[in-house]
């Protein structure tokens, strides 16, 4: 049935005392699937994953599994898990931790000029940029720092204290990419360097997870005995980096180090049965990591409304 005939049919339906025309036609949804945010509790902390959107579909290999000798195994595994190696979307998942007194944003997305949806979804979740009291950057890649400044180079989270691992901050200021020039350099006086293990808010501490970049940092939040580990890019790809212990990404800068870091952190969160979130995992990117064979597997958390 084409649309014209459907509408005629709907009109007849209405004339016959059916539903109002608007309902028969359906209405456009007000937001994206899931609203672009996912709220859940970690003890006394309200956590929110905020989607910065998705990339258009693109090839997964070798970007998300770069070991030359594993390309065929990677491809087979992707197909087995219903992922198209030639056309898969990438997710970008900044996280907000609302501690009541403080609201900490972990990573800032790609920036509005690059299709970033973070600010739109932040507002849908009930927050404005000026509500953010702390911004933590896991590392200096463009999809994590791009949302720090607006189109005029002004800080987006103007009232926030900005924090970043000292090693990564020093590295990127000494080796500035175009994104670093645009988004990080203008704020460098405002960014406080953080060390491994430092508690940046009550119950929230930085955890060194070097390798993806020279000084990549993850965050661990513990509240009322509940745990959330925020990987950033230390987790890599949700399937390949977990299943293949030796896997690395094309954009992992120190490949040997990142393999060791992932082994250490996957073991830690699986033994602790900690809830985790990772920046490029499938939306809403909240779940657990469990041992499986020689490697690990991602188990999504039960979705709660
Ligand atoms: Zn990234």
py3Dmol code that shows the C-alpha trace and the ligand (Angstrom):
import py3Dmol

protein = """\
ATOM      1  CA  UNK A   1       0.000   0.000   0.000  1.00  0.00           C
ATOM      2  CA  UNK A   2       1.509   3.391  -0.931  1.00  0.00           C
ATOM      3  CA  UNK A   3       1.310   6.345   1.437  1.00  0.00           C
ATOM      4  CA  UNK A   4      -1.500   8.079  -0.449  1.00  0.00           C
ATOM      5  CA  UNK A   5      -3.705   5.029  -0.276  1.00  0.00           C
ATOM      6  CA  UNK A   6      -2.790   4.523   3.354  1.00  0.00           C
ATOM      7  CA  UNK A   7      -3.858   8.096   4.186  1.00  0.00           C
ATOM      8  CA  UNK A   8      -7.119   7.622   2.290  1.00  0.00           C
ATOM      9  CA  UNK A   9      -7.620   4.465   4.247  1.00  0.00           C
ATOM     10  CA  UNK A  10      -6.890   6.306   7.502  1.00  0.00           C
ATOM     11  CA  UNK A  11      -9.447   8.955   6.549  1.00  0.00           C
ATOM     12  CA  UNK A  12     -12.055   6.317   5.962  1.00  0.00           C
ATOM     13  CA  UNK A  13     -11.123   4.706   9.252  1.00  0.00           C
ATOM     14  CA  UNK A  14     -11.608   8.072  11.005  1.00  0.00           C
ATOM     15  CA  UNK A  15     -14.923   8.662   9.239  1.00  0.00           C
ATOM     16  CA  UNK A  16     -15.987   5.268  10.488  1.00  0.00           C
ATOM     17  CA  UNK A  17     -15.341   6.431  14.097  1.00  0.00           C
ATOM     18  CA  UNK A  18     -11.770   5.112  14.502  1.00  0.00           C
ATOM     19  CA  UNK A  19      -8.756   6.754  16.134  1.00  0.00           C
ATOM     20  CA  UNK A  20      -8.042  10.464  15.481  1.00  0.00           C
ATOM     21  CA  UNK A  21      -6.063  10.972  12.265  1.00  0.00           C
ATOM     22  CA  UNK A  22      -2.880  12.073  14.114  1.00  0.00           C
ATOM     23  CA  UNK A  23      -2.663   8.782  15.955  1.00  0.00           C
ATOM     24  CA  UNK A  24      -3.486   6.727  12.925  1.00  0.00           C
ATOM     25  CA  UNK A  25      -0.587   8.371  11.068  1.00  0.00           C
ATOM     26  CA  UNK A  26       1.830   8.152  13.997  1.00  0.00           C
ATOM     27  CA  UNK A  27       3.996  10.999  15.268  1.00  0.00           C
ATOM     28  CA  UNK A  28       7.710  11.633  14.906  1.00  0.00           C
ATOM     29  CA  UNK A  29       9.632  10.672  18.081  1.00  0.00           C
ATOM     30  CA  UNK A  30      10.959  13.621  20.110  1.00  0.00           C
ATOM     31  CA  UNK A  31      14.503  12.323  20.439  1.00  0.00           C
ATOM     32  CA  UNK A  32      16.814   9.524  19.387  1.00  0.00           C
ATOM     33  CA  UNK A  33      16.373   5.952  20.607  1.00  0.00           C
ATOM     34  CA  UNK A  34      17.076   5.912  24.342  1.00  0.00           C
ATOM     35  CA  UNK A  35      17.127   9.730  24.477  1.00  0.00           C
ATOM     36  CA  UNK A  36      20.916   9.849  24.111  1.00  0.00           C
ATOM     37  CA  UNK A  37      21.547   9.290  27.807  1.00  0.00           C
ATOM     38  CA  UNK A  38      21.515   6.306  30.200  1.00  0.00           C
ATOM     39  CA  UNK A  39      21.219   6.887  33.957  1.00  0.00           C
ATOM     40  CA  UNK A  40      22.152   4.333  36.592  1.00  0.00           C
ATOM     41  CA  UNK A  41      23.280   4.388  40.215  1.00  0.00           C
ATOM     42  CA  UNK A  42      26.624   3.467  41.716  1.00  0.00           C
ATOM     43  CA  UNK A  43      25.880   3.528  45.445  1.00  0.00           C
ATOM     44  CA  UNK A  44      25.278   7.187  46.256  1.00  0.00           C
ATOM     45  CA  UNK A  45      26.511   8.412  42.866  1.00  0.00           C
ATOM     46  CA  UNK A  46      24.163   9.094  39.970  1.00  0.00           C
ATOM     47  CA  UNK A  47      26.035   8.062  36.836  1.00  0.00           C
ATOM     48  CA  UNK A  48      24.905   9.010  33.332  1.00  0.00           C
ATOM     49  CA  UNK A  49      26.388   7.812  30.044  1.00  0.00           C
ATOM     50  CA  UNK A  50      25.875  10.596  27.498  1.00  0.00           C
ATOM     51  CA  UNK A  51      26.121   9.698  23.864  1.00  0.00           C
ATOM     52  CA  UNK A  52      28.152  12.059  21.701  1.00  0.00           C
ATOM     53  CA  UNK A  53      26.551  10.262  18.746  1.00  0.00           C
ATOM     54  CA  UNK A  54      27.902   7.708  16.305  1.00  0.00           C
ATOM     55  CA  UNK A  55      30.160   7.848  13.296  1.00  0.00           C
ATOM     56  CA  UNK A  56      28.875   6.845   9.855  1.00  0.00           C
ATOM     57  CA  UNK A  57      29.484   3.138   9.106  1.00  0.00           C
ATOM     58  CA  UNK A  58      33.079   2.387   8.186  1.00  0.00           C
ATOM     59  CA  UNK A  59      35.580  -0.478   8.017  1.00  0.00           C
ATOM     60  CA  UNK A  60      36.401  -2.005  11.387  1.00  0.00           C
ATOM     61  CA  UNK A  61      39.736  -3.492  10.379  1.00  0.00           C
ATOM     62  CA  UNK A  62      42.538  -2.760  10.844  1.00  0.00           C
ATOM     63  CA  UNK A  63      41.491   0.217  13.046  1.00  0.00           C
ATOM     64  CA  UNK A  64      39.927  -1.805  15.876  1.00  0.00           C
ATOM     65  CA  UNK A  65      42.141  -4.868  15.563  1.00  0.00           C
ATOM     66  CA  UNK A  66      45.485  -4.119  13.968  1.00  0.00           C
ATOM     67  CA  UNK A  67      47.652  -7.230  14.576  1.00  0.00           C
ATOM     68  CA  UNK A  68      48.652  -8.259  11.028  1.00  0.00           C
ATOM     69  CA  UNK A  69      48.707 -11.993  11.852  1.00  0.00           C
ATOM     70  CA  UNK A  70      45.187 -11.886  13.335  1.00  0.00           C
ATOM     71  CA  UNK A  71      43.299 -10.123  10.534  1.00  0.00           C
ATOM     72  CA  UNK A  72      41.575 -13.306   9.342  1.00  0.00           C
ATOM     73  CA  UNK A  73      40.672 -14.389  12.901  1.00  0.00           C
ATOM     74  CA  UNK A  74      39.364 -10.884  13.653  1.00  0.00           C
ATOM     75  CA  UNK A  75      37.232 -10.900  10.516  1.00  0.00           C
ATOM     76  CA  UNK A  76      35.772 -14.332  11.317  1.00  0.00           C
ATOM     77  CA  UNK A  77      34.990 -13.286  14.885  1.00  0.00           C
ATOM     78  CA  UNK A  78      33.245 -10.100  13.765  1.00  0.00           C
ATOM     79  CA  UNK A  79      31.082 -11.980  11.265  1.00  0.00           C
ATOM     80  CA  UNK A  80      30.273 -14.639  13.881  1.00  0.00           C
ATOM     81  CA  UNK A  81      29.030 -11.827  16.115  1.00  0.00           C
ATOM     82  CA  UNK A  82      26.904 -10.214  13.401  1.00  0.00           C
ATOM     83  CA  UNK A  83      29.190  -7.220  12.884  1.00  0.00           C
ATOM     84  CA  UNK A  84      29.905  -6.140   9.322  1.00  0.00           C
ATOM     85  CA  UNK A  85      33.707  -5.714   9.108  1.00  0.00           C
ATOM     86  CA  UNK A  86      33.205  -3.234   6.247  1.00  0.00           C
ATOM     87  CA  UNK A  87      30.447  -1.063   7.699  1.00  0.00           C
ATOM     88  CA  UNK A  88      30.254  -0.649  11.458  1.00  0.00           C
ATOM     89  CA  UNK A  89      29.476   2.507  13.413  1.00  0.00           C
ATOM     90  CA  UNK A  90      31.675   3.827  16.174  1.00  0.00           C
ATOM     91  CA  UNK A  91      30.162   5.050  19.453  1.00  0.00           C
ATOM     92  CA  UNK A  92      31.365   7.916  21.635  1.00  0.00           C
ATOM     93  CA  UNK A  93      30.298   7.659  25.269  1.00  0.00           C
ATOM     94  CA  UNK A  94      31.301  10.414  27.699  1.00  0.00           C
ATOM     95  CA  UNK A  95      30.166   9.821  31.300  1.00  0.00           C
ATOM     96  CA  UNK A  96      28.774  12.143  33.944  1.00  0.00           C
ATOM     97  CA  UNK A  97      29.157  11.354  37.647  1.00  0.00           C
ATOM     98  CA  UNK A  98      26.735  13.393  39.749  1.00  0.00           C
ATOM     99  CA  UNK A  99      27.872  13.364  43.376  1.00  0.00           C
ATOM    100  CA  UNK A 100      25.334  15.976  44.445  1.00  0.00           C
ATOM    101  CA  UNK A 101      27.844  18.643  45.451  1.00  0.00           C
ATOM    102  CA  UNK A 102      29.962  18.023  42.347  1.00  0.00           C
ATOM    103  CA  UNK A 103      29.234  16.956  38.794  1.00  0.00           C
ATOM    104  CA  UNK A 104      32.173  15.390  37.000  1.00  0.00           C
ATOM    105  CA  UNK A 105      32.158  14.972  33.225  1.00  0.00           C
ATOM    106  CA  UNK A 106      34.572  12.359  31.893  1.00  0.00           C
ATOM    107  CA  UNK A 107      35.620  13.261  28.323  1.00  0.00           C
ATOM    108  CA  UNK A 108      33.896  15.812  26.116  1.00  0.00           C
ATOM    109  CA  UNK A 109      33.187  14.141  22.764  1.00  0.00           C
ATOM    110  CA  UNK A 110      34.132  15.386  19.329  1.00  0.00           C
ATOM    111  CA  UNK A 111      32.774  18.916  19.624  1.00  0.00           C
ATOM    112  CA  UNK A 112      29.694  20.465  18.067  1.00  0.00           C
ATOM    113  CA  UNK A 113      31.612  21.401  14.899  1.00  0.00           C
ATOM    114  CA  UNK A 114      32.394  17.705  14.326  1.00  0.00           C
ATOM    115  CA  UNK A 115      28.885  16.334  14.749  1.00  0.00           C
ATOM    116  CA  UNK A 116      29.143  15.939  18.520  1.00  0.00           C
ATOM    117  CA  UNK A 117      25.794  15.419  20.269  1.00  0.00           C
ATOM    118  CA  UNK A 118      27.070  15.599  23.868  1.00  0.00           C
ATOM    119  CA  UNK A 119      25.586  18.990  24.775  1.00  0.00           C
ATOM    120  CA  UNK A 120      22.170  18.141  23.324  1.00  0.00           C
ATOM    121  CA  UNK A 121      22.071  14.884  25.277  1.00  0.00           C
ATOM    122  CA  UNK A 122      23.436  16.522  28.433  1.00  0.00           C
ATOM    123  CA  UNK A 123      20.461  18.886  28.341  1.00  0.00           C
ATOM    124  CA  UNK A 124      18.014  16.031  27.743  1.00  0.00           C
ATOM    125  CA  UNK A 125      19.514  14.348  30.829  1.00  0.00           C
ATOM    126  CA  UNK A 126      18.740  17.494  32.843  1.00  0.00           C
ATOM    127  CA  UNK A 127      22.073  19.313  32.939  1.00  0.00           C
ATOM    128  CA  UNK A 128      23.544  22.456  31.390  1.00  0.00           C
ATOM    129  CA  UNK A 129      27.268  22.968  30.674  1.00  0.00           C
ATOM    130  CA  UNK A 130      27.488  25.425  33.601  1.00  0.00           C
ATOM    131  CA  UNK A 131      26.299  22.661  35.963  1.00  0.00           C
ATOM    132  CA  UNK A 132      29.537  20.755  35.363  1.00  0.00           C
ATOM    133  CA  UNK A 133      31.995  21.385  38.211  1.00  0.00           C
ATOM    134  CA  UNK A 134      34.818  19.092  37.016  1.00  0.00           C
ATOM    135  CA  UNK A 135      35.949  17.874  33.593  1.00  0.00           C
ATOM    136  CA  UNK A 136      38.313  14.903  33.460  1.00  0.00           C
ATOM    137  CA  UNK A 137      40.072  14.005  30.208  1.00  0.00           C
ATOM    138  CA  UNK A 138      41.204  10.394  29.862  1.00  0.00           C
ATOM    139  CA  UNK A 139      43.639  11.349  27.081  1.00  0.00           C
ATOM    140  CA  UNK A 140      44.340  13.853  24.330  1.00  0.00           C
ATOM    141  CA  UNK A 141      42.677  12.271  21.282  1.00  0.00           C
ATOM    142  CA  UNK A 142      40.270  14.482  19.276  1.00  0.00           C
ATOM    143  CA  UNK A 143      37.125  12.455  20.059  1.00  0.00           C
ATOM    144  CA  UNK A 144      37.724  13.021  23.788  1.00  0.00           C
ATOM    145  CA  UNK A 145      38.913  16.647  23.946  1.00  0.00           C
ATOM    146  CA  UNK A 146      37.016  18.094  20.946  1.00  0.00           C
ATOM    147  CA  UNK A 147      34.094  19.308  23.052  1.00  0.00           C
ATOM    148  CA  UNK A 148      36.231  21.383  25.446  1.00  0.00           C
ATOM    149  CA  UNK A 149      35.832  24.610  23.449  1.00  0.00           C
ATOM    150  CA  UNK A 150      33.118  26.134  21.278  1.00  0.00           C
ATOM    151  CA  UNK A 151      33.503  27.423  17.708  1.00  0.00           C
ATOM    152  CA  UNK A 152      35.193  30.606  19.008  1.00  0.00           C
ATOM    153  CA  UNK A 153      37.682  28.724  21.163  1.00  0.00           C
ATOM    154  CA  UNK A 154      35.900  29.569  24.425  1.00  0.00           C
ATOM    155  CA  UNK A 155      35.642  26.922  27.160  1.00  0.00           C
ATOM    156  CA  UNK A 156      32.291  25.116  26.997  1.00  0.00           C
ATOM    157  CA  UNK A 157      32.376  24.060  30.658  1.00  0.00           C
ATOM    158  CA  UNK A 158      33.341  27.516  31.848  1.00  0.00           C
ATOM    159  CA  UNK A 159      32.741  26.924  35.566  1.00  0.00           C
ATOM    160  CA  UNK A 160      34.518  23.564  35.757  1.00  0.00           C
ATOM    161  CA  UNK A 161      37.906  22.646  37.085  1.00  0.00           C
ATOM    162  CA  UNK A 162      39.678  20.744  34.278  1.00  0.00           C
ATOM    163  CA  UNK A 163      41.791  17.675  35.083  1.00  0.00           C
ATOM    164  CA  UNK A 164      44.000  15.393  33.012  1.00  0.00           C
ATOM    165  CA  UNK A 165      46.719  12.826  33.703  1.00  0.00           C
ATOM    166  CA  UNK A 166      50.043  14.657  33.980  1.00  0.00           C
ATOM    167  CA  UNK A 167      51.944  12.369  31.593  1.00  0.00           C
ATOM    168  CA  UNK A 168      49.361  12.666  28.810  1.00  0.00           C
ATOM    169  CA  UNK A 169      48.939  16.416  29.302  1.00  0.00           C
ATOM    170  CA  UNK A 170      52.694  16.975  29.015  1.00  0.00           C
ATOM    171  CA  UNK A 171      52.947  14.665  25.995  1.00  0.00           C
ATOM    172  CA  UNK A 172      50.201  16.404  23.996  1.00  0.00           C
ATOM    173  CA  UNK A 173      51.373  19.904  24.839  1.00  0.00           C
ATOM    174  CA  UNK A 174      54.813  18.925  23.540  1.00  0.00           C
ATOM    175  CA  UNK A 175      53.374  17.111  20.479  1.00  0.00           C
ATOM    176  CA  UNK A 176      50.250  19.086  19.619  1.00  0.00           C
ATOM    177  CA  UNK A 177      47.907  17.614  17.003  1.00  0.00           C
ATOM    178  CA  UNK A 178      45.480  20.015  15.239  1.00  0.00           C
ATOM    179  CA  UNK A 179      42.779  19.002  17.777  1.00  0.00           C
ATOM    180  CA  UNK A 180      45.148  19.696  20.665  1.00  0.00           C
ATOM    181  CA  UNK A 181      45.985  23.114  19.171  1.00  0.00           C
ATOM    182  CA  UNK A 182      42.300  23.931  18.870  1.00  0.00           C
ATOM    183  CA  UNK A 183      40.870  22.511  22.090  1.00  0.00           C
ATOM    184  CA  UNK A 184      43.604  21.800  24.645  1.00  0.00           C
ATOM    185  CA  UNK A 185      46.241  24.501  24.164  1.00  0.00           C
ATOM    186  CA  UNK A 186      43.804  27.416  24.794  1.00  0.00           C
ATOM    187  CA  UNK A 187      42.847  25.816  28.143  1.00  0.00           C
ATOM    188  CA  UNK A 188      46.273  24.646  29.243  1.00  0.00           C
ATOM    189  CA  UNK A 189      46.513  27.129  32.133  1.00  0.00           C
ATOM    190  CA  UNK A 190      43.188  25.853  33.453  1.00  0.00           C
ATOM    191  CA  UNK A 191      44.046  22.143  33.377  1.00  0.00           C
ATOM    192  CA  UNK A 192      45.291  20.617  36.611  1.00  0.00           C
ATOM    193  CA  UNK A 193      47.601  17.627  36.093  1.00  0.00           C
ATOM    194  CA  UNK A 194      46.617  14.462  37.973  1.00  0.00           C
ATOM    195  CA  UNK A 195      48.776  11.542  39.134  1.00  0.00           C
ATOM    196  CA  UNK A 196      48.037   7.805  39.256  1.00  0.00           C
ATOM    197  CA  UNK A 197      45.892   6.946  42.287  1.00  0.00           C
ATOM    198  CA  UNK A 198      44.925  10.545  42.992  1.00  0.00           C
ATOM    199  CA  UNK A 199      41.459  10.988  44.466  1.00  0.00           C
ATOM    200  CA  UNK A 200      39.853  13.740  42.441  1.00  0.00           C
ATOM    201  CA  UNK A 201      36.473  13.674  44.203  1.00  0.00           C
ATOM    202  CA  UNK A 202      35.365  11.631  47.242  1.00  0.00           C
ATOM    203  CA  UNK A 203      35.456   7.969  46.149  1.00  0.00           C
ATOM    204  CA  UNK A 204      36.639   8.789  42.613  1.00  0.00           C
ATOM    205  CA  UNK A 205      40.269   8.196  41.749  1.00  0.00           C
ATOM    206  CA  UNK A 206      42.443   8.248  38.658  1.00  0.00           C
ATOM    207  CA  UNK A 207      43.998   4.948  37.542  1.00  0.00           C
ATOM    208  CA  UNK A 208      46.995   4.958  35.184  1.00  0.00           C
ATOM    209  CA  UNK A 209      46.141   2.949  32.060  1.00  0.00           C
ATOM    210  CA  UNK A 210      49.016   3.916  29.780  1.00  0.00           C
ATOM    211  CA  UNK A 211      49.488   2.551  26.272  1.00  0.00           C
ATOM    212  CA  UNK A 212      46.594   3.809  24.133  1.00  0.00           C
ATOM    213  CA  UNK A 213      48.340   7.143  24.606  1.00  0.00           C
ATOM    214  CA  UNK A 214      51.507   7.685  26.655  1.00  0.00           C
ATOM    215  CA  UNK A 215      49.635   8.816  29.775  1.00  0.00           C
ATOM    216  CA  UNK A 216      46.059   7.555  29.336  1.00  0.00           C
ATOM    217  CA  UNK A 217      44.082   7.582  32.593  1.00  0.00           C
ATOM    218  CA  UNK A 218      40.941   5.722  33.586  1.00  0.00           C
ATOM    219  CA  UNK A 219      38.718   6.466  36.572  1.00  0.00           C
ATOM    220  CA  UNK A 220      37.410   4.275  39.349  1.00  0.00           C
ATOM    221  CA  UNK A 221      34.362   5.303  41.381  1.00  0.00           C
ATOM    222  CA  UNK A 222      33.463   3.507  44.618  1.00  0.00           C
ATOM    223  CA  UNK A 223      30.383   4.436  46.640  1.00  0.00           C
ATOM    224  CA  UNK A 224      28.619   2.458  49.374  1.00  0.00           C
ATOM    225  CA  UNK A 225      30.532  -0.664  48.305  1.00  0.00           C
ATOM    226  CA  UNK A 226      29.480  -0.354  44.650  1.00  0.00           C
ATOM    227  CA  UNK A 227      32.066   0.101  41.915  1.00  0.00           C
ATOM    228  CA  UNK A 228      32.193   1.637  38.471  1.00  0.00           C
ATOM    229  CA  UNK A 229      35.339   1.503  36.357  1.00  0.00           C
ATOM    230  CA  UNK A 230      35.403   4.102  33.565  1.00  0.00           C
ATOM    231  CA  UNK A 231      37.866   2.769  30.999  1.00  0.00           C
ATOM    232  CA  UNK A 232      38.032   5.597  28.462  1.00  0.00           C
ATOM    233  CA  UNK A 233      39.928   3.994  25.575  1.00  0.00           C
ATOM    234  CA  UNK A 234      41.885   1.581  27.782  1.00  0.00           C
ATOM    235  CA  UNK A 235      39.354  -1.160  26.940  1.00  0.00           C
ATOM    236  CA  UNK A 236      39.647  -0.874  23.138  1.00  0.00           C
ATOM    237  CA  UNK A 237      37.071  -2.805  21.094  1.00  0.00           C
ATOM    238  CA  UNK A 238      34.310  -4.569  23.053  1.00  0.00           C
ATOM    239  CA  UNK A 239      34.763  -7.842  21.184  1.00  0.00           C
ATOM    240  CA  UNK A 240      38.254  -8.049  19.655  1.00  0.00           C
ATOM    241  CA  UNK A 241      40.257  -6.458  22.495  1.00  0.00           C
ATOM    242  CA  UNK A 242      38.604  -8.738  25.058  1.00  0.00           C
ATOM    243  CA  UNK A 243      38.569 -12.012  23.182  1.00  0.00           C
ATOM    244  CA  UNK A 244      42.153 -11.763  21.873  1.00  0.00           C
ATOM    245  CA  UNK A 245      44.544 -10.969  24.752  1.00  0.00           C
ATOM    246  CA  UNK A 246      47.278  -9.859  22.329  1.00  0.00           C
ATOM    247  CA  UNK A 247      45.034  -7.574  20.256  1.00  0.00           C
ATOM    248  CA  UNK A 248      45.803  -3.896  19.789  1.00  0.00           C
ATOM    249  CA  UNK A 249      44.169  -1.043  17.887  1.00  0.00           C
ATOM    250  CA  UNK A 250      45.758   0.898  15.038  1.00  0.00           C
ATOM    251  CA  UNK A 251      45.562   4.025  17.232  1.00  0.00           C
ATOM    252  CA  UNK A 252      47.113   2.411  20.323  1.00  0.00           C
ATOM    253  CA  UNK A 253      50.376   4.355  20.514  1.00  0.00           C
ATOM    254  CA  UNK A 254      52.406   1.833  22.574  1.00  0.00           C
ATOM    255  CA  UNK A 255      51.124  -1.568  21.496  1.00  0.00           C
ATOM    256  CA  UNK A 256      53.108  -3.747  23.926  1.00  0.00           C
ATOM    257  CA  UNK A 257      52.166  -1.531  26.850  1.00  0.00           C
ATOM    258  CA  UNK A 258      48.466  -1.388  25.959  1.00  0.00           C
ATOM    259  CA  UNK A 259      48.286  -5.201  25.836  1.00  0.00           C
ATOM    260  CA  UNK A 260      49.724  -5.367  29.372  1.00  0.00           C
ATOM    261  CA  UNK A 261      47.403  -2.600  30.595  1.00  0.00           C
ATOM    262  CA  UNK A 262      44.300  -4.315  29.192  1.00  0.00           C
ATOM    263  CA  UNK A 263      45.320  -7.670  30.726  1.00  0.00           C
ATOM    264  CA  UNK A 264      45.775  -6.040  34.141  1.00  0.00           C
ATOM    265  CA  UNK A 265      42.537  -4.038  34.064  1.00  0.00           C
ATOM    266  CA  UNK A 266      40.333  -6.786  32.596  1.00  0.00           C
ATOM    267  CA  UNK A 267      41.562  -9.133  35.319  1.00  0.00           C
ATOM    268  CA  UNK A 268      40.927  -6.514  37.999  1.00  0.00           C
ATOM    269  CA  UNK A 269      37.349  -5.603  36.999  1.00  0.00           C
ATOM    270  CA  UNK A 270      36.353  -9.203  36.300  1.00  0.00           C
ATOM    271  CA  UNK A 271      37.620 -10.367  39.719  1.00  0.00           C
ATOM    272  CA  UNK A 272      36.020  -7.412  41.473  1.00  0.00           C
ATOM    273  CA  UNK A 273      32.790  -7.958  39.496  1.00  0.00           C
ATOM    274  CA  UNK A 274      32.847  -4.207  38.983  1.00  0.00           C
ATOM    275  CA  UNK A 275      30.404  -2.433  36.725  1.00  0.00           C
ATOM    276  CA  UNK A 276      32.285  -0.863  33.824  1.00  0.00           C
ATOM    277  CA  UNK A 277      31.794   1.593  31.018  1.00  0.00           C
ATOM    278  CA  UNK A 278      34.062   2.182  28.032  1.00  0.00           C
ATOM    279  CA  UNK A 279      34.072   5.042  25.567  1.00  0.00           C
ATOM    280  CA  UNK A 280      33.650   3.115  22.320  1.00  0.00           C
ATOM    281  CA  UNK A 281      31.591   0.156  23.521  1.00  0.00           C
ATOM    282  CA  UNK A 282      28.071  -0.363  22.115  1.00  0.00           C
ATOM    283  CA  UNK A 283      25.467   1.980  23.547  1.00  0.00           C
ATOM    284  CA  UNK A 284      24.787   2.370  26.448  1.00  0.00           C
ATOM    285  CA  UNK A 285      28.192   0.789  27.088  1.00  0.00           C
ATOM    286  CA  UNK A 286      27.477  -0.270  30.679  1.00  0.00           C
ATOM    287  CA  UNK A 287      28.128  -3.814  31.816  1.00  0.00           C
ATOM    288  CA  UNK A 288      30.633  -6.297  33.146  1.00  0.00           C
ATOM    289  CA  UNK A 289      33.723  -8.107  31.926  1.00  0.00           C
ATOM    290  CA  UNK A 290      33.950 -11.816  32.574  1.00  0.00           C
ATOM    291  CA  UNK A 291      36.633 -14.386  31.876  1.00  0.00           C
ATOM    292  CA  UNK A 292      35.986 -16.543  28.831  1.00  0.00           C
ATOM    293  CA  UNK A 293      38.561 -19.041  27.594  1.00  0.00           C
ATOM    294  CA  UNK A 294      41.938 -17.367  27.108  1.00  0.00           C
ATOM    295  CA  UNK A 295      40.369 -13.940  27.095  1.00  0.00           C
ATOM    296  CA  UNK A 296      37.330 -12.039  28.269  1.00  0.00           C
ATOM    297  CA  UNK A 297      33.821 -11.135  27.153  1.00  0.00           C
ATOM    298  CA  UNK A 298      31.667  -8.050  27.644  1.00  0.00           C
ATOM    299  CA  UNK A 299      28.329  -8.706  29.356  1.00  0.00           C
ATOM    300  CA  UNK A 300      25.910  -5.773  28.980  1.00  0.00           C
ATOM    301  CA  UNK A 301      24.138  -4.717  32.185  1.00  0.00           C
ATOM    302  CA  UNK A 302      20.410  -5.308  32.327  1.00  0.00           C
ATOM    303  CA  UNK A 303      18.871  -2.165  30.850  1.00  0.00           C
ATOM    304  CA  UNK A 304      16.853  -0.186  33.378  1.00  0.00           C
ATOM    305  CA  UNK A 305      14.486   2.657  32.523  1.00  0.00           C
TER     306      UNK A 305
END
"""
ligand_1 = """\
1
ZN
Zn 38.584 7.394 21.536
"""
view = py3Dmol.view(width=600, height=400)
view.addModel(protein, "pdb")
view.setStyle({"model": 0}, {"cartoon": {"style": "trace"}})
view.addModel(ligand_1, "xyz")
view.setStyle({"model": 1}, {"stick": {}})
view.zoomTo()
view.show()
